[in-house]
Amino acid sequence: MESIKDKVAIVGMGCTRFGELWDRSAEDMIVEAAEEALADAGIGIQDIQAAWAGTMFDYTGATIAKPLKLQYIPVTRVENACGTGIEAIRAAAFAVAAGVYDRVLVVTYEKMKDYGFPGLPNDVERLPRRHPVFEVGYTAAGNYALAATRYFRQYGLSNEEGKLTLAKISVKSHYNGARNPRAHLRREVTLEQVVNAPMIAWPLGLFDCCGVTDGAAAAVLCRAEDARSFRDDYVTIKGLGVSVGPGQGYVRTDYDYTHWGETEHAARQAYEMAGIKDPRKELDVAEVHDCFSISELIACESLGFCPKGQAKEDIDAGTFTQEGELPVNISGGLKSFGHPIGASGCRETYEVYKQIQGKAEEPSRQLKNVQQGLIHNQGGLPGKFMCCVLIIGAP
Amino acid sequence: MIGITSYGAYVPLWRLSRDAIAKGAKGEKAICHYDEDAITMAVAAAADCLHGVEREKVDGLIFASTNSPYKEKQAASIVAAGADLRRDIVTADFAGSLKAGTTGLRFACDAVKAGSAKQMMVTAADRRQGAPLSAYDQDLGDGAAALMVGDSNVIASLEGSYSISDEILDVWRSSDDTFLRTTHERFAQTEGYVKVISEAIAGLMKKNKLEAKDFAKIAIYTPTARRVADVAKKLGFDAKTQVQDVFFSVMGNTGVPYAMMLFVAALEEAKPGDLILLAGYGDGADAFAFRVTEEIEKVRGNAARRGMKKHLDSKMVINDYKTYWLWRGLLNPITEEGFLPHHYWKTSPVMLWRERDRILRFRGGKCKACGAVNFPPQRACGNCGTEGQFDSVRLSDKKGTIWTFSMDYLSSQVEVPIVCPLVHLEGGGRFQVYMTDCVAEEVKVGMEIEMSFRKIMVRDGINNYYWKATPIRA
């Protein structure tokens, strides 16, 4: 297999404000994110040769071709549930690496709040192929809670210790989100508030769950050798891994629900391509898929940031805070920045891209000397995941 | 010899304190949980009756109820699937009348006697609804019974039967009514119940040359706690020694299965040689005389059977009319559908049909190559990857343990929180199910569970049945 390390560059990115954007349609968000990305790359829409649309619910490439008035170029709609964002970037990157196109656009988005979701989507009008009895009524929070319960049990945490450990993750996410101008939830919370919040799916409470958010993010990609014609501070793809498991977590009795196997496989592919041996030391920042607090905890272990069962020690020590050894979800994460399903992976990439360039929107958020960072994006539920891991860095 | 070869009963775990209906009213009534109906209770009673019975040797199933969830579409076929009976059997719904259960029993006895079936199971279940705060609302309870009729290993031989058909409007419900209607109570009970059931019992005794003193117990339907005494007095039975306790203060009048449930309770206490009277009432009456045999000890010795006594002894009492109303689906029409997302949720007759063995019979696939149990059944084994080499295995009668769980506060509108465990079954297999009949706060990893047939949701007039886990019922 051929590596695409340093063959593809990101030369422009855009991201809307995330939140409950009552006054904006999907078209408004698509145009806003794409225009920022194109302006960032210093090109116009007419320069784009092919495009990828990342969305869970809308269909065909026309979903972005129509608002952007793309003129008969190839446009593909990509879907991998919550992992759609990186999947769209991957498709675009491979097309560029293959030499088929010179300049491509990725636009990812989700318009969640037009449909009044009470939690993560249960909107079956748009998800028709669900089982009439096996899958009725199960929520994403409930499925991730299965992992939290099991994690507490396996590593001997009392419910109180477990809840407190998860609460520290949420407090950090809200602290980071509060400082990020484009984040959805911009309010700090205390440990006490998190622990005592209303239950969503025990042991996960309100502040253990990400927001239901509208938003869009976009990227312009080109071959690395052409990148300097767009800008000096471009970033390149260092590693890219994707893994889809056989989805037997609900069937096989030997899956432990305390590690994400798909994440481990995707990370292995990405680290190998990027030449990373010790991710904790070699990465300067990580945006991980934290739809729930437990998701971030297990992701940190499965990505190899710390040994299995030991995330609590690192959380207690502040390893993943802005000042810590490896800042995780400096953006606020899905938790606080928000989670418009199809857009999250691309939005996470936006954060790492800006951190590498030293252009974090609020200066106090800017990390020092970021050379490379990791983006982790997964779709599905524990036991039945797809996962994307993208590593980008200074060329 | 024709007669009863096995018996089973089901009383829901939940009881409503009558005090919740009328301040100071005494006792409790058995009530369905929100996910139970006549069909699910019949499946539970059938499972209770099938302990020690080879399911493959059951040749027919009757479902008797005034409360089938379908006006058109058979319920017995659902019960037979839930009970995992053979396909080449005869199934029938006996409906409309309170005596549907005993009438079904008579037809089952006739079928076995005629030799067209070796073993027939008669299930009866009801979930009747009195108008809010009415006397019926206080008196009626929910429950089910199942009797196996056969011609070998008989535990209670059929000595004779006698039926009456009687046209009277004493209690009725049109197809558009939600609640039962009745007329002047004393008219209904004296001209209807007391007169007609007595006529059937007297006819039975005369035909078979039996006298009141010959019976060890009489298990007969009664509309209220006291009316049965009028029948006993009229026919010369001793109300204190011969009349089976009607469990009115702990269960209530369960309708169609009521007489059969009382008969099961009588069998639980009977000695070989005892003569037991069973009589059902409704638009007429059916009366039977059964003689208990030595075989009863074998059936009674099966500890897995809960029958009436164990079911009555294990209970959770609520004293909250609002919750009862919510469970009945009467507080808010949305709750009929069970869960919040179900406003959107679709069901699929095609999928329910294609996957009927896994959904209703709860059959998994045991890999012939590695022995792993896969549920739901897979095309290729989740454990070893071997394609298409499975034995179909029944999982509904297996116990299991909770391996992990959540308590979901968003999923259900009726049960908050609803416990969602991953279960490991004895003999292998892991699957995700809902938990029911539990106290959420008491659920723990490692807790033992058993499976129970329940209604998941109602959508487009389709009742979606599937299995849930419950704590092991005492």
Interface residues (C-beta under 8 A of the other chain):
Chain A: P118 G119 N122 D123 V124 E125 P128 R130 H131 P132 V133 F134 V136 G137 Y138 T139 A141 G142 N143 A145 L146 A147 A148 T149 R150 R153 P198 M199 I200 A201 W202 P203 L204 P246 Q248 Y250 V251 R252 T253 Y257
Chain B: G338 F339 L340 P341 H342 Y344 W345 K346 T347 S348 M351 L352 I359 A372 N374 F375 P376 Q378 G382 N383 W403 T404 F405 S406 M407 D408 Y409 L410 S411 S412 P417 I418 C420 L422 H424 G428 G429 R430 F431 Q432 Y434 V445 I456 M457 R459 N464 Y465 Y466
